[in-house]
């Protein structure tokens, strides 16, 4: 069965299914996702995804914060944080020490602060198109 035939069958079955609204939506989303993914090992079949339309293929994500970690090292403080799944590759990060911006990081999700101390307080904010987002929770380095 071709992918387009599979997609058509999934969409029509989805439209005709008569269950409770929330189960119907979950079933339709799952059927659409399976059809769009096909047997490609997780790679999205572009033609199938386009046939679904942008509002029908939903991505489930759990809520994660920035996950900032600061560790005291011999040469200062090493910081590491998460790049979140809904962020653009153009996202950069602004690192704050004691509420003062000390670095803008564009090519990684870590930073070594050579003048940081065990009593320094750190936070990180994503910056997209020059607009700074919410700062992470402040924390002090682990020793």
C-alpha positions in Angstrom: 0.0 0.0 0.0 1.4 3.4 -0.9 1.9 6.1 1.6 -0.8 8.3 0.0 -3.3 5.4 0.1 -2.3 4.8 3.7 -2.8 8.5 4.5 -6.2 8.7 2.8 -7.3 5.6 4.7 -6.1 7.0 8.0 -7.8 10.3 7.4 -11.1 8.9 6.4 -11.1 6.3 9.2 -10.3 9.2 11.6 -13.2 11.3 10.3 -15.7 8.4 10.6 -14.6 7.1 14.1 -17.4 7.5 16.6 -15.9 7.6 20.1 -15.7 10.3 22.8 -14.2 13.5 21.6 -10.9 13.3 23.6 -10.3 9.6 22.6 -11.2 10.6 19.0 -8.6 13.4 18.9 -5.9 11.1 20.5 -6.7 8.3 18.0 -6.6 10.7 15.0 -3.4 12.3 16.1 -1.8 8.9 16.6 -3.0 7.6 13.3 -1.8 10.7 11.5 1.6 10.6 13.1 2.0 6.9 12.3 1.0 7.5 8.7 3.4 10.5 8.4 6.3 8.7 9.9 5.7 5.6 7.8 8.4 3.0 8.0 11.3 5.5 7.7 12.8 4.9 11.1 11.4 8.1 12.6 12.1 10.4 9.7 9.0 12.4 8.7 7.6 11.6 5.3 7.3 15.2 3.9 4.5 14.4 1.4 2.4 12.7 4.1 3.0 15.5 6.5 1.9 18.1 3.9 -1.2 16.1 3.1 -2.1 16.2 6.8 -1.9 20.0 7.0 0.0 21.9 9.7 -2.7 21.7 12.4 -3.3 18.0 12.2 0.2 16.6 13.1 0.8 17.6 16.7 4.0 17.1 18.6 3.8 16.0 22.3 6.4 17.5 24.5 7.0 17.5 28.2 7.6 20.8 30.1 11.3 21.2 30.8 13.0 24.2 32.2 16.4 25.5 31.1 18.1 22.9 33.4 21.0 25.2 34.3 23.9 23.5 36.2 26.9 25.3 37.6 29.9 23.5 39.0 33.0 24.9 40.7 36.1 23.8 38.8 39.8 24.7 39.2 39.6 27.5 36.6 36.4 29.1 37.8 32.8 27.9 37.3 31.5 25.7 34.5 27.9 26.2 33.3 25.7 23.9 31.2 22.0 24.2 30.2 19.4 22.7 27.9 18.6 23.7 24.4 14.8 23.2 24.3 13.0 21.4 21.6 10.9 24.3 20.5 13.8 26.7 20.1 15.2 27.9 16.8 18.7 27.0 15.8 19.3 30.8 15.6 18.7 31.0 19.4 21.7 32.4 21.4 22.0 32.5 25.2 22.9 35.3 27.6 24.7 34.3 30.8 24.2 36.3 34.0 26.5 36.3 37.0 25.1 38.1 40.0 22.5 39.8 37.8 25.0 41.2 35.4 25.3 39.9 31.8 28.8 38.4 31.4 28.5 36.5 28.1 26.5 35.9 25.0 26.9 32.3 23.8 25.9 31.5 20.2 27.5 28.1 19.4 26.9 25.9 22.5 24.9 25.4 25.6 27.8 25.7 28.1 30.2 28.4 29.3 33.3 28.5 31.5 33.4 31.6 33.7 37.0 32.0 34.7 36.3 34.7 37.3 33.3 32.9 38.9 33.4 32.0 42.6 31.6 29.5 44.8 29.4 32.4 46.0 28.5 33.7 42.5 24.8 33.4 41.4 24.0 32.4 37.8 21.1 32.4 35.4 20.7 32.0 31.6 18.2 33.5 29.2 17.5 32.5 25.6 17.8 35.4 23.0 15.9 35.1 19.7 16.1 37.9 17.1 17.5 40.2 19.7 14.7 39.7 22.2 15.6 38.1 25.5 13.3 35.5 26.9 12.7 34.6 30.5 15.7 33.9 32.7 16.3 30.6 34.3 16.1 30.3 38.0 19.3 31.6 39.7 21.6 29.1 41.3 25.1 29.0 42.9 27.8 26.5 41.8 28.0 23.0 43.3 31.5 22.2 44.6 
